[in-house]
Amino acid sequence: MDDSEDEYDSEDEYDMEEDDDEDLFGLDEEDFDTAESEFAEADQMQRFLEGWKNTPPLTKGYLSASFAATAYGYIACKNEFPPFLALDWKKVTKSFQIWRPFTAFLNFGQLGLGYAMTAHFVWTYMSTLERLHHAIPYDFWIMIGFGVMSMIVGYPLLKQNPKLLGHNLSTFLVYIWARFHEGMEVNMFELFNTRAELLPWFFLAQTFLLEGELPVLDFLGIVFGHIYHHFKTVGILRAPPSLVAWYKSDAALAKDLRNKYRAISEDFELLGD
């Protein structure tokens, strides 16, 4: 009888010790799960801020301008892209609003999941291409300029009426990125792997499935990307000497850009070591 009582007393003491430990930290299992989740979110935010800080200048400026325009449209235009920035050829030709063909590239769609996905694609592939051109950034600027002008000129000639020019430009960038990384395995949304050269076609299929229409404009983005890659490979397309001379000059903006790209070059040197 005494042994049984001692056993019960021992179990009671053990339970009390558990309660004391729980009271000591003030956390139960649910609290620990919440704390772990908050830590993971904070870690993700820290990685995002660090990645944004290291984003090359043209990519950062482009994405910042796109978000500012889209946020303004969300607040002032019922989540529609600001009309005074949208592409309207009548106003371009009759009212000389020549900024419209260029500001239209800030349009990734309405603020929401679709916008976030396109912005992420641009951030990933445009920034990678800009970093790869850290030693000769003017070649990267020519690449972007070629894509923009191809769409501004090519779409009207082909009687296409683009709306989300930012999304179409992302397809152009993805195709060129894929040509730089042929044979590389790419993970898609943690679901499956595919080869880099198949990535642009995956995006075409995604557009078709999400929007329910043939992705003609995105396909033309791939075509323009292929033309650029061919011109670049055979040496037809080069940065003009005047642009190279400006980049190496003592102009304030040129100095600032050189400093930004020099920091990227130093990152590549550290990776090489």
DRENMI-775877 format. One line per 4 residues: for each residue x, y, z of N, C-alpha, C. Coordinates in steps of 0.05 Angstrom, whole numbers, plus 5000, padded with zeros to 4 digits. Layout:
residues N
X/Y/Z/X/Y/Z/X/Y/Z | ...
end
This chain:
residues 273
5017/4976/5000/5000/5000/5000/5017/5025/5000 | 5038/5024/5016/5056/5047/5017/5071/5051/4991 | 5079/5028/4978/5093/5031/4952/5075/5044/4932 | 5049/5037/4932/5030/5048/4913/5027/5078/4917
5026/5086/4943/5023/5114/4949/5048/5130/4941 | 5072/5117/4945/5097/5130/4937/5097/5134/4907 | 5086/5114/4892/5086/5115/4863/5069/5138/4854 | 5045/5141/4865/5027/5163/4858/5040/5189/4865
5053/5191/4888/5066/5216/4896/5087/5224/4876 | 5102/5203/4867/5123/5209/4847/5112/5220/4821 | 5089/5208/4812/5077/5217/4788/5067/5246/4791 | 5055/5252/4815/5045/5279/4820/5068/5299/4819
5091/5291/4831/5114/5309/4831/5123/5314/4803 | 5123/5293/4786/5132/5296/4758/5114/5315/4742 | 5087/5312/4747/5068/5329/4734/5072/5358/4743 | 5078/5362/4769/5082/5389/4779/5107/5401/4767
5128/5384/4763/5153/5395/4751/5148/5404/4722 | 5131/5388/4707/5124/5396/4680/5110/5422/4680 | 5090/5425/4699/5075/5450/4700/5093/5473/4707 | 5112/5468/4725/5130/5490/4733/5147/5499/4710
5157/5478/4694/5173/5485/4670/5157/5501/4651 | 5131/5493/4647/5114/5507/4628/5109/5536/4637 | 5105/5539/4664/5100/5565/4675/5125/5582/4674 | 5148/5569/4677/5174/5583/4677/5178/5600/4651
5172/5587/4628/5175/5600/4603/5150/5615/4593 | 5127/5607/4605/5102/5620/4597/5093/5613/4570 | 5102/5590/4559/5095/5582/4532/5085/5553/4532 | 5063/5548/4518/5055/5521/4514/5063/5514/4485
5055/5490/4476/5062/5480/4449/5052/5499/4427 | 5028/5509/4430/5016/5527/4410/5032/5553/4409 | 5042/5563/4432/5058/5587/4433/5084/5583/4418 | 5096/5559/4422/5121/5553/4408/5117/5553/4378
5095/5541/4369/5089/5540/4340/5085/5568/4328 | 5071/5585/4344/5067/5613/4335/5094/5627/4333 | 5110/5624/4353/5136/5637/4353/5154/5628/4330 | 5153/5602/4324/5168/5591/4302/5159/5602/4275
5132/5604/4272/5120/5615/4248/5129/5644/4244 | 5127/5660/4266/5135/5688/4264/5165/5691/4258 | 5181/5673/4268/5209/5674/4262/5214/5668/4233 | 5200/5649/4222/5203/5642/4193/5194/5665/4176
5172/5679/4183/5163/5702/4168/5184/5725/4169 | 5195/5729/4193/5215/5750/4196/5240/5743/4179 | 5247/5717/4179/5270/5709/4163/5265/5713/4133 | 5241/5707/4124/5235/5711/4096/5235/5741/4089
5225/5758/4107/5225/5786/4102/5254/5797/4101 | 5271/5786/4119/5299/5794/4119/5313/5787/4093 | 5307/5763/4083/5319/5754/4057/5308/5772/4034 | 5283/5779/4035/5272/5796/4014/5285/5823/4015
5288/5835/4039/5300/5862/4041/5330/5861/4032 | 5343/5839/4039/5371/5837/4031/5373/5833/4000 | 5355/5817/3989/5355/5814/3960/5348/5839/3945 | 5329/5855/3956/5322/5880/3944/5345/5900/3945
5359/5900/3968/5382/5918/3971/5403/5912/3950 | 5407/5886/3943/5427/5878/3924/5417/5878/3895 | 5393/5887/3890/5382/5887/3863/5396/5908/3846 | 5405/5901/3822/5419/5921/3805/5401/5946/3799
5414/5968/3792/5400/5994/3791/5377/5996/3771 | 5380/5986/3746/5359/5989/3727/5335/5972/3734 | 5340/5947/3743/5318/5930/3751/5303/5942/3775 | 5318/5952/3794/5306/5964/3818/5289/5988/3810
5300/6005/3793/5285/6029/3784/5259/6022/3769 | 5261/6002/3751/5238/5993/3736/5216/5982/3753 | 5223/5964/3772/5203/5952/3789/5191/5973/3808 | 5207/5991/3818/5197/6012/3836/5177/6030/3821
5183/6037/3796/5165/6054/3781/5139/6039/3775 | 5141/6013/3768/5117/5997/3763/5100/5995/3787 | 5112/5990/3810/5096/5988/3835/5083/6015/3842 | 5097/6037/3838/5086/6063/3845/5062/6069/3827
5065/6063/3801/5043/6068/3782/5019/6050/3788 | 5024/6025/3794/5003/6006/3799/4989/6013/3826 | 5004/6021/3846/4992/6028/3872/4975/6053/3869 | 4984/6072/3852/4968/6096/3847/4942/6088/3833
4944/6070/3814/4919/6060/3801/4901/6046/3820 | 4912/6031/3839/4895/6017/3858/4880/6037/3876 | 4893/6059/3883/4881/6079/3901/4862/6097/3886 | 4871/6107/3863/4856/6129/3849/4839/6120/3826
4844/6096/3816/4831/6087/3791/4817/6060/3794 | 4809/6053/3818/4795/6028/3823/4811/6004/3814 | 4836/6004/3821/4854/5981/3815/4858/5977/3784 | 4856/5999/3769/4862/5998/3741/4888/6014/3736
4904/6006/3716/4928/6020/3710/4921/6049/3703 | 4936/6069/3713/4930/6097/3708/4926/6103/3679 | 4903/6114/3671/4898/6119/3642/4918/6137/3628 | 4930/6156/3643/4948/6175/3631/4976/6162/3625
4980/6138/3635/5004/6123/3630/5001/6100/3610 | 4975/6093/3604/4969/6070/3587/4975/6077/3558 | 4978/6056/3542/4984/6059/3514/4959/6067/3499 | 4959/6090/3485/4937/6100/3469/4949/6114/3445
4950/6101/3422/4964/6112/3399/4951/6137/3389 | 4925/6141/3392/4912/6165/3383/4922/6189/3398 | 4925/6186/3424/4935/6208/3441/4965/6212/3436 | 4979/6191/3429/5008/6193/3423/5011/6210/3398
4996/6204/3377/4999/6217/3351/4986/6244/3350 | 4962/6247/3362/4947/6272/3360/4954/6292/3382 | 4960/6282/3406/4966/6300/3428/4995/6300/3436 | 5012/6285/3421/5040/6283/3426/5047/6274/3454
5031/6256/3465/5037/6244/3491/5056/6221/3488 | 5081/6228/3482/5101/6209/3473/5111/6190/3495 | 5103/6196/3520/5112/6179/3542/5096/6153/3543 | 5072/6153/3532/5054/6130/3535/5066/6103/3526
5079/6101/3502/5089/6075/3494/5110/6064/3514 | 5123/6081/3529/5144/6072/3548/5132/6067/3575 | 5115/6085/3585/5103/6080/3612/5084/6056/3611 | 5075/6048/3588/5057/6024/3586/5072/5999/3594
5099/6000/3594/5114/5976/3602/5115/5973/3633 | 5104/5993/3647/5101/5991/3676/5077/5974/3684 | 5060/5968/3664/5035/5954/3670/5040/5924/3670 | 5038/5912/3694/5040/5883/3698/5012/5871/3703
4992/5888/3704/4965/5879/3710/4955/5892/3736 | 4931/5886/3744/4920/5896/3769/4936/5887/3793 | 4936/5903/3814/4950/5896/3838/4937/5871/3851 | 4952/5850/3853/4941/5824/3863/4961/5802/3857
4951/5778/3857/4969/5754/3853/4983/5755/3826 | 4968/5762/3805/4979/5763/3778/5002/5783/3777 | 4998/5806/3789/5018/5826/3789/5043/5816/3804 | 5038/5804/3827/5061/5795/3843/5077/5774/3828
5064/5756/3814/5078/5735/3799/5095/5747/3777 | 5083/5766/3761/5098/5778/3740/5122/5794/3751 | 5117/5810/3772/5139/5825/3784/5161/5807/3794 | 5154/5784/3805/5174/5765/3814/5190/5754/3791
5177/5748/3768/5191/5738/3745/5211/5759/3735 | 5201/5785/3733/5219/5806/3724/5242/5810/3743 | 5236/5810/3769/5258/5813/3788/5278/5791/3786 | 5269/5766/3783/5288/5744/3781/5305/5745/3756
5292/5747/3733/5306/5743/3707/5320/5769/3698 | 5307/5792/3702/5319/5817/3693/5343/5823/3710 | 5341/5819/3737/5363/5826/3754/5387/5807/3749 | 5381/5781/3743/5402/5762/3737/5417/5771/3712
5402/5778/3691/5415/5787/3666/5431/5813/3671 | 5421/5831/3687/5435/5856/3692/5461/5850/3708 | 5460/5831/3727/5484/5824/3742/5505/5811/3724 | 5495/5794/3705/5514/5781/3687/5529/5801/3669
5516/5825/3665/5528/5845/3648/5542/5867/3665 | 5549/5860/3690/5560/5881/3708/5584/5895/3697 | 5601/5882/3681/5625/5894/3671/5619/5912/3646 | 5598/5905/3632/5590/5920/3608/5560/5926/3610
5551/5941/3629/5522/5945/3633/5508/5958/3609 | 5523/5973/3593/5511/5986/3570/5500/5965/3550 | 5512/5941/3549/5501/5920/3532/5474/5911/3542 | 5471/5911/3569/5445/5904/3581/5424/5925/3574
5432/5950/3575/5413/5972/3569/5404/5969/3540 | 5423/5962/3522/5415/5958/3494/5396/5935/3491 | 5400/5914/3507/5382/5891/3506/5353/5900/3514 | 5351/5915/3536/5324/5924/3544/5313/5943/3523
5329/5961/3513/5320/5979/3492/5310/5965/3467 | 5324/5944/3459/5316/5928/3436/5289/5915/3441 | 5285/5903/3464/5260/5891/3471/5237/5911/3471 | 5241/5934/3483/5220/5955/3485/5213/5965/3457
5233/5972/3441/5228/5983/3414/5216/5962/3396 | 5224/5937/3398/5213/5915/3382/5182/5913/3386 | 5174/5915/3411/5146/5913/3418/5130/5939/3410 | 5142/5962/3414/5129/5987/3407/5124/5988/3377
5144/5979/3361/5142/5980/3332/5128/5955/3321 | 5135/5932/3332/5126/5907/3320/5096/5901/3325 | 5086/5907/3349/5058/5901/3354/5039/5916/3336 | 5042/5942/3332/5024/5956/3314/5026/5946/3285
5051/5940/3276/5054/5930/3249/5040/5903/3245 | 5039/5887/3266/5025/5861/3265/4996/5864/3274 | 4987/5889/3277/4959/5894/3284/4951/5881/3310 | 4969/5882/3329/4964/5872/3356/4959/5896/3375
4941/5892/3394/4934/5913/3413/4942/5906/3441 | 4967/5911/3448/4977/5902/3474/4966/5919/3497 | 4963/5906/3520/4954/5920/3544/4975/5917/3566 | 4983/5892/3571/5003/5887/3592/5031/5885/3581
5042/5907/3572/5068/5907/3559/5090/5898/3578 | 5086/5904/3604/5106/5894/3624/5107/5864/3625 | 5084/5851/3623/5083/5822/3623/5096/5811/3597 | 5091/5824/3575/5103/5815/3550/5133/5818/3550
5143/5840/3563/5172/5843/3565/5184/5822/3582 | 5169/5813/3603/5180/5792/3620/5185/5766/3604 | 5168/5760/3584/5172/5737/3567/5197/5740/3551 | 5202/5764/3540/5226/5770/3525/5251/5765/3543
5250/5774/3568/5272/5771/3586/5277/5741/3594 | 5255/5727/3598/5257/5699/3606/5270/5683/3583 | 5263/5689/3558/5275/5675/3535/5305/5679/3534 | 5313/5704/3537/5342/5710/3535/5356/5697/3559
5344/5699/3583/5356/5685/3606/5360/5656/3601 | 5340/5643/3589/5341/5615/3583/5363/5608/3563 | 5368/5626/3544/5390/5621/3525/5417/5623/3539 | 5419/5640/3559/5444/5642/3575/5449/5618/3592
5427/5603/3599/5429/5581/3618/5419/5555/3606 | 5424/5551/3581/5414/5526/3568/5425/5501/3582 | 5408/5482/3587/5415/5457/3600/5412/5458/3630 | 5408/5481/3641/5405/5483/3671/5378/5474/3679
5377/5460/3702/5352/5450/3714/5339/5473/3730 | 5314/5478/3725/5299/5499/3739/5276/5487/3754 | 5273/5495/3779/5251/5485/3796/5227/5504/3793 | 5204/5493/3787/5180/5508/3783/5161/5506/3807
5160/5527/3823/5142/5529/3845/5144/5505/3864 | 5168/5493/3866/5172/5470/3884/5155/5446/3876 | 5146/5446/3851/5129/5424/3841/5144/5404/3823 | 5160/5415/3805/5174/5398/3786/5198/5413/3774
5216/5399/3762/5239/5411/3749/5236/5411/3719 | 5247/5431/3706/5247/5432/3677/5273/5445/3668 | 5280/5441/3643/5304/5453/3632/5300/5482/3626 | 5321/5498/3628/5319/5527/3625/5307/5534/3598
5315/5520/3577/5305/5528/3550/5275/5523/3546 | 5263/5507/3564/5234/5502/3562/5218/5522/3578 | 5232/5538/3594/5218/5557/3612/5200/5577/3598 | 5209/5590/3576/5190/5609/3563/5165/5596/3553
5167/5571/3544/5143/5558/3534/5125/5550/3556 | 5136/5544/3580/5120/5539/3603/5103/5564/3610 | 5115/5588/3608/5101/5612/3614/5079/5618/3594 | 5084/5610/3569/5063/5613/3549/5039/5595/3556
5044/5571/3564/5023/5552/3572/5008/5563/3596 | 5023/5575/3615/5011/5586/3639/4992/5609/3632 | 5001/5626/3614/4984/5649/3605/4958/5638/3592 | 4961/5618/3576/4938/5606/3562/4918/5594/3582
4928/5580/3602/4911/5567/3622/4897/5588/3640 | 4912/5609/3648/4901/5629/3666/4882/5649/3652 | 4888/5656/3628/4873/5676/3614/4853/5665/3593 | 4857/5639/3586/4838/5626/3568/4839/5636/3539
4862/5648/3531/4865/5657/3504/4893/5652/3494 | 4896/5651/3468/4923/5645/3457/4942/5667/3464 | 4966/5660/3475/4985/5680/3484/5002/5691/3461 | 4988/5704/3441/5002/5713/3417/5023/5734/3424
5017/5753/3442/5035/5774/3448/5060/5763/3463 | 5055/5744/3481/5078/5732/3495/5095/5716/3475 | 5082/5703/3456/5097/5688/3436/5115/5707/3420 | 5104/5731/3413/5120/5750/3399/5143/5761/3416
5139/5761/3442/5161/5768/3460/5184/5749/3458 | 5177/5723/3455/5198/5702/3451/5211/5706/3424 | 5195/5713/3403/5207/5717/3376/5226/5741/3377 | 5219/5763/3390/5237/5786/3392/5262/5779/3408
5258/5762/3429/5281/5753/3444/5300/5736/3427 | 5289/5719/3410/5306/5703/3393/5321/5720/3372 | 5307/5741/3362/5320/5759/3343/5344/5773/3356 | 5338/5783/3381/5360/5797/3395/5384/5778/3400
5378/5754/3409/5400/5735/3414/5416/5729/3389 | 5403/5727/3366/5417/5722/3341/5434/5746/3334 | 5422/5770/3335/5437/5794/3328/5461/5797/3347 | 5458/5791/3372/5480/5794/3391/5501/5773/3386
5493/5749/3379/5513/5727/3374/5530/5733/3350 | 5518/5743/3328/5533/5748/3304/5547/5775/3304 | 5543/5791/3325/5556/5817/3327/5543/5840/3313 | 5518/5837/3305/5504/5859/3292/5496/5881/3312
5488/5872/3336/5478/5891/3356/5499/5897/3377 | 5508/5922/3377/5528/5930/3397/5521/5958/3408 | 5531/5963/3432/5526/5989/3444/5541/6010/3428 | 5529/6032/3422/5542/6054/3406/5565/6065/3423
5587/6073/3409/5610/6084/3423/5603/6108/3441 | 5584/6124/3432/5576/6148/3448/5565/6139/3475 | 5550/6118/3476/5539/6108/3502/5561/6097/3520 | 5580/6083/3508/5603/6072/3523/5620/6095/3534
5624/6115/3517/5640/6139/3526/5626/6153/3549 | 5599/6156/3547/5585/6169/3569/5588/6154/3595 | 5585/6127/3593/5587/6111/3618/5614/6114/3631 | 5635/6118/3615/5662/6120/3626/5670/6149/3632
5651/6168/3628/5657/6196/3632/5655/6204/3661 | 5659/6231/3666/5657/6242/3693/5630/6252/3700 | 5610/6247/3684/5582/6255/3690/5573/6243/3716 | 5558/6259/3732/5550/6250/3759/5534/6224/3758
5515/6222/3739/5499/6197/3738/5516/6174/3729 | 5535/6178/3711/5553/6157/3702/5570/6147/3725 | 5580/6165/3741/5597/6158/3764/5580/6141/3784 | 5556/6150/3789/5538/6136/3808/5533/6107/3798
5527/6105/3772/5522/6078/3761/5547/6061/3762 | 5570/6072/3756/5595/6056/3758/5599/6046/3786 | 5594/6062/3806/5597/6053/3834/5579/6030/3840 | 5554/6032/3830/5534/6010/3835/5543/5984/3822
5552/5986/3797/5560/5962/3783/5587/5952/3793 | 5603/5970/3804/5629/5961/3815/5624/5943/3840 | 5603/5950/3855/5597/5933/3878/5588/5905/3869 | 5573/5904/3847/5565/5877/3836/5590/5862/3826
5608/5876/3813/5633/5864/3804/5649/5852/3827 | 5649/5866/3849/5664/5856/3873/5651/5830/3884 | 5624/5829/3882/5610/5804/3890/5619/5781/3872 | 5622/5785/3846/5631/5764/3828/5660/5756/3834
5676/5776/3842/5704/5769/3848/5705/5752/3873 | 5688/5758/3893/5687/5742/3918/5678/5713/3911 | 5659/5710/3893/5650/5684/3885/5672/5669/3871 | 5688/5683/3855/5710/5671/3841/5732/5661/3860
5736/5676/3882/5756/5667/3902/5747/5642/3917
end
